[in-house]
Amino acid sequence: MSKQTVSTTDAPAAIGPYSQAVISNGMVFTSGQLGIDPVSGQFPSDSAADQSEQALKNLMAVLKAAGTGPENVIKTTVFVRDMNDFAAVNEVYAKYFPEPFPARSCVQVAALPKAAAVEIEAVATIP
Protein backbone atom coordinates (compact mmCIF):
# COMPACT_ATOMS: atom_id res chain seq x y z
CA MET A 1 0.00 0.00 0.00
CA SER A 2 1.38 3.38 -0.99
CA LYS A 3 0.84 6.43 1.16
CA GLN A 4 1.44 10.06 0.19
CA THR A 5 0.91 13.02 2.49
CA VAL A 6 -0.83 16.20 1.40
CA SER A 7 0.13 19.65 2.61
CA THR A 8 -1.00 23.14 1.63
CA THR A 9 -0.44 26.59 3.07
CA ASP A 10 -4.02 27.44 2.02
CA ALA A 11 -5.25 25.60 5.13
CA PRO A 12 -3.94 25.72 8.69
CA ALA A 13 -0.89 23.57 9.37
CA ALA A 14 -1.39 20.46 11.46
CA ILE A 15 -1.22 21.23 15.19
CA GLY A 16 0.11 17.80 16.10
CA PRO A 17 1.86 14.72 14.69
CA TYR A 18 -0.47 14.19 11.72
CA SER A 19 -0.88 15.22 8.07
CA GLN A 20 -3.52 17.51 6.61
CA ALA A 21 -4.46 14.55 4.43
CA VAL A 22 -3.15 11.22 3.17
CA ILE A 23 -3.59 9.77 -0.31
CA SER A 24 -3.73 6.00 -0.65
CA ASN A 25 -4.99 3.81 -3.49
CA GLY A 26 -6.77 6.63 -5.34
CA MET A 27 -8.49 7.98 -2.23
CA VAL A 28 -7.79 10.97 -0.02
CA PHE A 29 -8.47 10.92 3.71
CA THR A 30 -8.42 14.37 5.29
CA SER A 31 -7.74 15.24 8.86
CA GLY A 32 -10.44 17.23 10.58
CA GLN A 33 -10.41 20.88 9.60
CA LEU A 34 -11.18 23.55 12.16
CA GLY A 35 -12.52 26.96 11.24
CA ILE A 36 -9.15 28.65 11.70
CA ASP A 37 -8.05 31.24 9.16
CA PRO A 38 -4.72 29.97 7.75
CA VAL A 39 -3.29 33.51 7.56
CA SER A 40 -4.27 34.93 10.95
CA GLY A 41 -4.32 31.63 12.84
CA GLN A 42 -7.56 32.74 14.50
CA PHE A 43 -11.22 31.75 14.36
CA PRO A 44 -13.36 34.28 12.45
CA SER A 45 -15.70 34.37 15.48
CA ASP A 46 -17.18 32.01 18.07
CA SER A 47 -20.15 31.38 15.75
CA ALA A 48 -20.60 27.80 14.54
CA ALA A 49 -21.75 29.14 11.15
CA ASP A 50 -18.66 31.33 10.70
CA GLN A 51 -16.36 28.54 11.83
CA SER A 52 -18.13 26.07 9.51
CA GLU A 53 -17.57 28.42 6.57
CA GLN A 54 -13.85 28.64 7.31
CA ALA A 55 -13.53 24.92 8.09
CA LEU A 56 -15.08 24.10 4.72
CA LYS A 57 -12.80 26.58 2.92
CA ASN A 58 -9.88 24.83 4.61
CA LEU A 59 -11.25 21.42 3.65
CA MET A 60 -11.65 22.52 0.02
CA ALA A 61 -8.03 23.75 -0.01
CA VAL A 62 -6.79 20.39 1.27
CA LEU A 63 -8.90 18.52 -1.27
CA LYS A 64 -7.57 20.74 -4.06
CA ALA A 65 -3.99 20.10 -2.94
CA ALA A 66 -4.77 16.38 -3.14
CA GLY A 67 -6.02 16.75 -6.72
CA THR A 68 -9.73 16.43 -6.07
CA GLY A 69 -12.73 18.49 -5.04
CA PRO A 70 -16.14 18.46 -3.37
CA GLU A 71 -17.78 16.62 -6.27
CA ASN A 72 -15.60 13.59 -5.42
CA VAL A 73 -16.25 13.52 -1.67
CA ILE A 74 -17.95 10.29 -0.68
CA LYS A 75 -18.14 10.68 3.13
CA THR A 76 -17.82 13.49 5.63
CA THR A 77 -17.87 13.60 9.38
CA VAL A 78 -18.93 16.78 11.15
CA PHE A 79 -18.11 17.24 14.82
CA VAL A 80 -19.98 19.99 16.69
CA ARG A 81 -19.64 21.13 20.28
CA ASP A 82 -23.38 21.84 20.45
CA MET A 83 -26.04 19.97 18.45
CA ASN A 84 -28.19 23.11 18.70
CA ASP A 85 -25.85 24.51 16.01
CA PHE A 86 -26.84 21.73 13.57
CA ALA A 87 -29.13 23.92 11.42
CA ALA A 88 -26.57 26.72 11.11
CA VAL A 89 -23.79 24.29 10.24
CA ASN A 90 -26.04 22.46 7.78
CA GLU A 91 -26.94 25.70 5.97
CA VAL A 92 -23.26 26.48 5.37
CA TYR A 93 -22.38 22.86 4.54
CA ALA A 94 -25.05 22.70 1.81
CA LYS A 95 -23.25 25.42 -0.17
CA TYR A 96 -20.12 23.31 -0.59
CA PHE A 97 -21.31 19.91 -1.80
CA PRO A 98 -23.15 19.22 -5.08
CA GLU A 99 -25.68 16.44 -5.57
CA PRO A 100 -25.41 13.56 -5.24
CA PHE A 101 -24.47 14.54 -1.70
CA PRO A 102 -21.79 12.62 0.17
CA ALA A 103 -22.72 10.36 3.05
CA ARG A 104 -22.34 12.20 6.36
CA SER A 105 -22.26 11.74 10.08
CA CYS A 106 -22.71 14.63 12.51
CA VAL A 107 -21.92 14.13 16.15
CA GLN A 108 -21.81 16.34 19.21
CA VAL A 109 -18.56 16.01 21.12
CA ALA A 110 -17.51 17.08 24.60
CA ALA A 111 -14.73 19.30 23.25
CA LEU A 112 -12.76 20.08 20.11
CA PRO A 113 -9.17 21.29 19.73
CA LYS A 114 -8.67 24.98 20.52
CA ALA A 115 -12.27 25.09 21.86
CA ALA A 116 -13.58 25.10 18.28
CA ALA A 117 -17.31 25.04 17.54
CA VAL A 118 -16.97 22.65 14.59
CA GLU A 119 -14.51 20.30 12.88
CA ILE A 120 -15.07 18.64 9.49
CA GLU A 121 -13.23 15.76 7.80
CA ALA A 122 -13.76 14.00 4.49
CA VAL A 123 -12.94 10.96 2.38
CA ALA A 124 -12.82 11.51 -1.38
CA THR A 125 -11.81 9.78 -4.56
CA ILE A 126 -9.15 11.25 -6.81
CA PRO A 127 -10.20 11.32 -10.48
Secondary structure, DSSP 8 states (H G I E B T S, - for coil): ---EEE--TTS---SSSS-SEEEETTEEEE--EES--TTT-S-S-S-HHHHHHHHHHHHHHHHHHTT--GGGEEEEEEEES-GGGHHHHHHHHTTT--SS--EEEEEE-S--GGG-SEEEEEEEE--
